[in-house]
Amino acid sequence: MSVFLLPMDTCKELERSMCKFWWNTDAATGKSIHWMSWERMSNRKSEGGMGFRSVHEFNVALLGKQVWRLLVHPDKLVSRIFKARYYPTGSILSANLGSNPSYIWRSVLAAHHLVKQGVSCRVGSGTKQWDVDLVRDIFDDRDSNLILSIPLWDDNEDNWIAAALPVITGEYQSFGDWLQLVFEQCDNSSVIVSVMLCWMLWKNRNDLVWTQKCLTAMEVMQSALSVLNQWQFVQDKSFDNSLDFILPEEGQATWQAPSCNKIKINTDAVLFSNLNRYSHAQVVRDHNGELVEAMSKCSRGLVNPEAVEAMGIREALSWVKQKQQHDVIVETDCLVMVQWIRSSYAALSYLGRLIDECRQLLVDLQDKNVMLRFVKRFANNVAHYLVCYNSSLADRRWEKENVHSEFLSILCNDLK
């Protein structure tokens, strides 16, 4: 079923056999009463059905996996064979039936349109930053500012991801018709995402009318997923949102030096909306409170605050991995980010990608005894000062020998 498209008659015959087996109460005579139609039994259990799969739809879904593999693994032998035979100058998404096609290729193309509707391309950065001069030479000020505000992925290559929104089939002429199809065709999780996106679009419309503030399509989607994740955290009865926070040792109001032979990294982030920039910083100190290293990075673009906080945490964890440090505590004053990283929530967005990278770094550093903790803002003063200090487009690093006096005084205040 994952290679060949079964004929509709074969699918119906399989469904009839499954239905007969389910309702058969007399093995001797084979007589039985069918108390419910197969169409209803194929519905989800939450919708009153039994959860049986439609054989044809399941067949197409398995074939869709083959299309996905051809798309994301173009260097595999089977992908190269199909490309040479059926789409030598394009990709699987631009392929057509061609002349004298094999039955396997006909089967793969049966799921082609579904995959094509439900994926999007995430463009890699290559150099991890925009060529500002080239962008401004080609586009006018408005377009260039919008382009430069798009955050770039850290991947060097483009890659494909599944779309965050459901694929709606059918004809609709108004927003109400589309929303009705969403409720009819989608599962609960997709309906929730769609409704949250509608609310965020309406909020963005009001911001445009009353404050002349308009978000890009990417920012609207990111904000909708961010608000949805926060709402789900609040609704989670197993989550303790009291003043004890997540762990007993978290939520400290003042900075505390780590125990002997351990180091502590404080990280913070800030948005410079008027400059179309964002920045994050990390401060590394030993058990005596002495500075080991401090670094800050400022980039062009506008992203949501949670994404910038996630970048800061990722940078701190990457530093630990690069330096091969062990017995490290990473502290941040963003409680939401700590909750998200520790949770199992997944989001197909820029923020979701950053959270996944932080989780993976923590997994890679498990044997190094690396911990992520939440502290209050006052316990994160040094990182907060440093991130606000760097609003220029430059990566900066400080060591104990070249720290300026104001930064040194804030470091000393934490030891009082």
N, C-alpha and C positions, 0 to 999 in steps of 0.2 A: 504493500500500500504506500510505502514511502518512495517507490520508484515508478510504479505504473498507475495510471488513472483507470480505476475500475469502471466498467460500463454501468449506466444507471440501472439497467435491469438486474445486474449482478448485485448491486448495492441494495436494491429493493428486496431481492430474494434473501439476502443475508439478514435484513431487518425482519422479514417475515419469519425466518427460522428462529431468530432471537425472541421475537414476540411469542411465537408458538411455544418455545421452550419455557418462557417465563410463566405463561398462563396454563400450561398443561397440568392438569390435576389427575388425569387417568391415563397412566402409561399403557394400559392394555388396549383401550379403545381409541386413545388419542383425542378424545373429545374434551373441550374446554370452553370456558366463557371468558371473553375478553372484556374486562370491566372498564378499560380505559383505552383510548386510541393511542397509537404509537407516537403520533405527533405530540400529544400531551406528556407521554412518558419520556420523551426526548427533552423536555424542558428541564431547567435546573430544579433542584429540590426546593430552593427558596421560592420558586415560582409555581410550586404545586406539582412538579413532575418527579420523575425517578432518576434523572440524570443520565439516562442512556444517551450514547453518542449517535448522531446521524452518521451513518457509514460514509456517505458521499462527502459530507463536510469534514469528517475526520481524515478521509483520504486526501482531500485538497489541502488541509492543514499540514499533513506530513510532507506533501509535495512542496508546500511553501517553505519548509525547512531546507529543502534542496536548493531552492532559489536563493534563500538567504546564504547558504554556504557558498554558492557560486559567486555571490556578491561580495562577501567579506573575506573570502579566501581565493583571490584570483590567481595565486601562484600554485595552487594544488594541481596535480596532473589532470584530474577530471575537468577542472575549470579551464585549463589551457586547451584541452581537446574540444570542449564545447565552444570556446571562444574562436578557435581556429576554424571550426566548421560552420557556426551559425551567426556569430557577431564579431568578425575579425577587426572591425574598425570602431566598435562601440563597447558597451557593457551589457550585462544581462538585462538591465532595465530598459535598454533601447532595442533589444532583440525582437525579431518577429519569427513567424513560422518558417519562412524560407522555402526552398524547393527540395522536394524529396526528403522530408524530415523523418527521422526515426520515431517509433512510438514512444520511446523514453522522452525525446525532446517535446513531443506533443503533450505528454503527461506533465512535464515540468512547466510548460507554458500555461497549463490550466490554472496554476496558482500565481502566475506572473503578475496579473493585475492586482491581486490582493497585496502582495509584497510591495509593489510599486506605489500603492496608495498609502501604505502604512509605515514607510521609512523616510528618514531625512538624513542628509549628509552633514556631518559635523566637520567643518573645515579646519585642518591643522594649520599651525602658525608658521612652520618652517623655521623662521628665525626667532619666534616667540614674541615678536613685536612688529607693529606696523611700520612701514617705510613712510614716515610722515611727509617728507618732502615730495615723494612720488604721488601720494594721495592728494596732497594740496595742489600739485601741478595739474592733475587730471580733473578733479572735481571742484565745484564752487565751495564757498565757505560753509553753507548749510549742509551739503552732502558730505563734505570731508569731515565735519564735526560729528555727524551721525556715524560715519564709518569708523572713525578713530575711537568712538565711545564703545564699540563692540569689543568685549574682552576676547582675547585669543586663547586657544587651548595650548597646553604645554606639549601636546603630541607634535611630532615632526611631520606626520602624515595625516591625510584625511581619513575619516572612518565613518562607518554607517551605524546609526542607532535606530531603534524602533521609535515611532512617533509617540509622544506623550498623550495625544488626543486619540480617541477612537475613530475608526473609519466608518462613516455613515453611508449606507447604500440606500438609494431611493431618490425620488424627486421631491424637492421642496422649493418654495418660492418666497418664503418669509422666515424670519427668525423663529417664530412660533412653530412653524412646520418642522424646522430643523430640530428644535428642542424636543418636540413630540417624538421624532424618530430616535433621538438619543435615549429617551426613557423607554422606548419600545425595543430597541436593538442592543443596548449596552448593559453590561453588568453594573453592580452597585458602585464599584470603585471608579469606573469610567464616568458614571453619572455624577458622582461627587466631584471629580476633577472638572467636568464640564460646567457644572453649576458654579463652582468656585471661580472658574475663569470668566463666566458671564458676570458674576458680581464684581470681579476686578476690572473688567472692561467698563462696566457702568461707573465704577469709582474713578477710573481714569478719565472717562468722559466728563464727570463733574469737576475733576481737577483742572481739566482743560478749559472748561467754561468759566470757572470762578477764580482760578489762580494762574491760568495760562501755563500750566505745567503738564507736559505730555510725555509719557513713557514710550519707549520703543516696544515692538511686538515681543521681543525677547524678554525685556524687563517686565512686561505685563505677565507673561507666562511664569517667569521666575517668582514674581511676587505672589501670584496665585498659589503656586506650589508651596511657597514658604509659609503663607498664612494657613493653608490647609494642613501642613505638617504641624504647625503650632497648635491649631485647633484640635487635631487628633491627639496631641500630647495632653491637652487639657481634659479631653473626654476619656482618656485612658485611666480607668479606676485603679489600676495597679501602680500608677506612677505617683510617687509622693512628692508633691510640690510645696511642702512645708518649708519652714526656715531651716530645717536640718539638711535641705537640699538632697543630693543623691547619696553621698558618703558622709559619715560623721565628721571626718577631718576637713571637709570642704566648707567654703563660704567664709574663710578667714577675712577679717576686716583690716588686718595689718600684715605686712610682709614678714615671713618667718624664714630664717636661714635653714637650709636642708641639713640633715644629719651628717656626720663625719663621712668624708669621701664621696659625698653625693653632690650633684650640681642641680641647679634650678634654672629653668628658662621661663621668663615672663614674656608673653606676646600680646600685642594689641593692634588694632586697625582703625583707620579713620577715612572718611570720604571728604574730599575737597570739591564740593559740587560746583562752586563758582569757577574753579580752575579746570573742571572736567578731568579730575585725577583722583586716585585713591592710593593709600599707603599702608604698609604694615611693618612692624618692627619687632625684634626679638632681643632680649637682654639675658645673657648667660652669666651666672654667678656661682661661686663655689660655697662650701660650708662655712667659710669665714665672712661671707658677704662681699668678697672682692670680685671685681669684674674680670671675667674670662674673655668675653667677646660680646660686642653688640653690633647689630646690623639692621638696616632699614632699607626698604625698597619702595619707590614711588613710580606708579605707572599711569599711563593715560587711559581714560575711559570712565564710564559710569556703570557700576554694578551695585547690587543691593548690599546692605551692610553685612548680612550674614555671610555672603560669598567672600568678602574681604577678610572677615574674621577667620573663615576656613582657610584662606590663603596663608594667613599668618601662622596658624597651627600647623599647616602642611610644611611651611618653611622651617619651623622649629624642629619638627620631626625629621625632616630631610637633613638638617644640620647634624642631629644626633646620629643618623645613619651614616652620613658621610665621614664624620669624625670618629665613628666606631666607639662612641661613648656608652657607658652603662651606668645604672643607678641614677636615672634622670627623672625629674619632675617637671612637667610642662604645665604652666598655669595661664589661664585666660579669664577675663571678666565677662565673657559671653556665655551665660548659662545655657542658652538655646543650642549653641553649637556643641557643647559638651553632651547635652541630651541627645542630639541628633546622631553624633558620632557613636554613642553607646547604644543607640537603638538599632532596630532592624529595618527602619523605614528606608525605602528606595525611591528616588525621584529621577526621571529621565530629563535632567536639566543641567545647566552649568553648575548650579549649587550641588546637585546630587552627585555630579562627577567629582567635585572637590571633596565632598564627604566620603565618598568611596576611597579616594586616594589616602585620606587621613586614616581611615579604618585599615587599609592595607599596610600602611607604614607601621601602625601599632602592632599589627600581626607580625610583620617582619622583625619588629624589635621586642617581641615577647621575651626572648631569652636574655635581653639586655636590661630587664627590670625598668622599663620606661612607663610612666603613668601620666595621664592627662587629668587635670583637676580644675575646678572652678574656684575663683576667689572674687571678692568684692573689688570695686574699682580702686579704692584707696590702697589696697594691697598690690595694685598693679600700676602704681604711679609712675615708676621709672619707664616702663614700656609705653605708657600713655604719653609721657612727655616726649619721648624719642620719636614716636610716630607723628606727633603734631609738629615736631621740629623740622622734619624732612618733607617739604611740600614741593621740592624741585625734582625734576625727572633725572634722578641719579641714584645709583646703588651705593650706600655708604657703609663702612665698617669702622668700628672703634675698638681699640684695646686699651689696657690700663695706662699705657704710656702716652696716648694722644687724646685723652678725654678732656673736653673743655670744662671750665670751672663750674658752670651752672649745672651741667649734667652730673658732675662729681658731687655737688652739694645735695642733689636729690638722692644719689646713691647712699650718701652718708646718713640722710634722714631716715632711710629704711632700717638702719642699724641702731637707731636710738630706741 
